Amino acid sequence: MLAELRQHHEKIGDLLTALEALCQDRHADIVKVSAVRLELTRASRARSAYLNATIYPKVMRSCPPDKRIALEKLKSDGLLMLVRSGDHIRHWTTREITADWPGYCIASAAARQSMRVRIALEAQLLYPLLEKDGAGHKPAARP
């Protein structure tokens, strides 16, 4: 579980870095920007689905009471972030990005920072709970 969550986080981090690099250009390479945005959306949805279907149910059953409130907040904040992300995507269409590349890059920087903070919070709370639970290790193969 932990290894898979780390993979989700790493993939999203790589895509955020790729989008950041594209925003350094003076003009939008709309084909590349669109491809990275699509892949980032897919990766983020896959991570959210994994958290909701696998990680949260597992850690909720075994997490210490003092971590439960933080875990519930992380979960509910994740839903809010999905709404904000959807709003960003709906506002910044291909046409809008092309028309206002500098404005998109500013909005994208804020969204990327928000995603990086979110991933850091997930890692800070969930990694230790998954390590403690032994969910980060695959069982040894039987002879």
C-alpha positions as CSV (number, residue, x, y, z in Angstrom):
1,M,0.0,0.0,0.0
2,L,2.7,2.5,1.0
3,A,4.8,1.7,-2.1
4,E,1.8,2.3,-4.3
5,L,0.8,5.5,-2.6
6,R,4.4,6.7,-3.0
7,Q,4.3,5.9,-6.7
8,H,1.1,8.0,-7.1
9,H,2.8,10.9,-5.3
10,E,6.0,10.6,-7.4
11,K,4.1,10.5,-10.7
12,I,2.1,13.6,-9.7
13,G,5.2,15.4,-8.6
14,D,6.9,14.6,-11.9
15,L,3.9,15.9,-13.8
16,L,3.8,19.1,-11.7
17,T,7.5,19.6,-12.5
18,A,6.8,19.0,-16.2
19,L,4.0,21.6,-16.2
20,E,6.2,24.0,-14.3
21,A,8.9,23.7,-17.0
22,L,6.4,24.3,-19.8
23,C,5.3,27.5,-18.0
24,Q,8.9,28.8,-18.2
25,D,8.5,29.2,-22.0
26,R,7.4,32.6,-23.4
27,H,4.6,31.0,-25.4
28,A,2.3,28.1,-24.8
29,D,3.1,24.8,-26.4
30,I,-0.5,24.0,-26.2
31,V,-0.1,20.4,-27.4
32,K,2.4,19.6,-24.7
33,V,0.5,21.6,-22.0
34,S,-2.7,19.8,-22.9
35,A,-1.0,16.4,-22.7
36,V,0.6,17.1,-19.3
37,R,-2.7,18.5,-18.0
38,L,-4.6,15.5,-19.1
39,E,-2.0,13.1,-17.6
40,L,-2.0,15.1,-14.4
41,T,-5.8,15.0,-14.1
42,R,-5.7,11.2,-14.7
43,A,-2.9,10.7,-12.1
44,S,-4.7,12.9,-9.5
45,R,-8.0,11.0,-10.0
46,A,-6.2,7.7,-9.7
47,R,-4.5,8.8,-6.5
48,S,-7.8,10.1,-5.1
49,A,-9.6,6.8,-6.0
50,Y,-6.8,4.8,-4.4
51,L,-6.9,6.9,-1.2
52,N,-10.7,6.6,-0.9
53,A,-11.0,2.9,-1.9
54,T,-8.0,1.5,-0.2
55,I,-5.9,3.8,2.0
56,Y,-8.5,5.6,4.1
57,P,-10.6,2.5,4.9
58,K,-7.4,0.7,6.0
59,V,-5.9,3.4,8.1
60,M,-9.3,4.4,9.7
61,R,-9.6,0.9,11.1
62,S,-6.2,1.0,12.8
63,C,-5.2,4.6,13.3
64,P,-4.7,6.0,16.8
65,P,-7.5,8.2,18.1
66,D,-5.3,11.2,18.2
67,K,-4.7,10.9,14.4
68,R,-8.4,10.3,13.5
69,I,-9.4,14.0,13.3
70,A,-6.4,14.8,11.1
71,L,-7.3,11.9,8.9
72,E,-10.9,12.9,8.6
73,K,-9.8,16.5,7.8
74,L,-7.3,15.2,5.2
75,K,-10.1,13.2,3.6
76,S,-12.7,16.0,3.5
77,D,-10.1,18.6,2.3
78,G,-9.3,16.2,-0.5
79,L,-12.9,16.5,-1.7
80,L,-12.7,20.2,-1.6
81,M,-9.5,20.1,-3.6
82,L,-11.1,18.0,-6.3
83,V,-13.8,20.7,-6.6
84,R,-11.2,23.5,-6.9
85,S,-9.2,21.5,-9.4
86,G,-12.3,21.0,-11.5
87,D,-13.0,24.7,-11.4
88,H,-9.4,25.4,-12.5
89,I,-9.7,23.0,-15.4
90,R,-13.1,24.3,-16.5
91,H,-11.8,27.9,-16.4
92,W,-8.5,27.3,-18.1
93,T,-9.6,25.8,-21.4
94,T,-7.2,25.4,-24.3
95,R,-8.6,28.6,-25.7
96,E,-8.1,30.5,-22.4
97,I,-4.6,29.2,-22.0
98,T,-3.7,30.3,-25.5
99,A,-5.3,33.7,-25.0
100,D,-3.7,34.4,-21.6
101,W,-0.6,32.3,-21.3
102,P,1.0,34.5,-18.5
103,G,-2.3,34.4,-16.6
104,Y,-2.5,30.7,-16.9
105,C,1.0,30.2,-15.7
106,I,0.3,32.3,-12.6
107,A,-2.9,30.3,-11.9
108,S,-1.1,27.1,-12.6
109,A,1.7,28.0,-10.2
110,A,-0.9,28.4,-7.4
111,A,-2.6,25.2,-8.3
112,R,0.7,23.3,-8.5
113,Q,1.8,24.7,-5.1
114,S,-1.6,23.6,-3.6
115,M,-1.1,20.1,-5.0
116,R,2.5,19.9,-3.6
117,V,1.3,21.0,-0.2
118,R,-1.5,18.4,-0.4
119,I,0.9,15.6,-1.3
120,A,3.2,16.6,1.5
121,L,0.3,16.5,4.0
122,E,-0.7,13.1,2.8
123,A,2.8,11.8,3.1
124,Q,3.3,13.3,6.6
125,L,0.1,11.7,7.9
126,L,-0.3,8.5,5.9
127,Y,3.2,7.2,5.4
128,P,3.8,6.7,9.2
129,L,0.4,5.1,9.7
130,L,1.0,2.7,6.8
131,E,4.5,1.9,7.9
132,K,3.3,1.2,11.4
133,D,0.6,-1.0,10.1
134,G,3.0,-2.9,7.9
135,A,1.1,-1.9,4.8
136,G,4.3,-0.7,3.2
137,H,5.8,-4.2,2.9
138,K,4.9,-7.0,0.6
139,P,4.6,-10.4,2.4
140,A,7.6,-12.7,1.9
141,A,7.1,-15.3,-0.8
142,R,6.5,-18.8,0.5
143,P,8.8,-21.6,-0.6
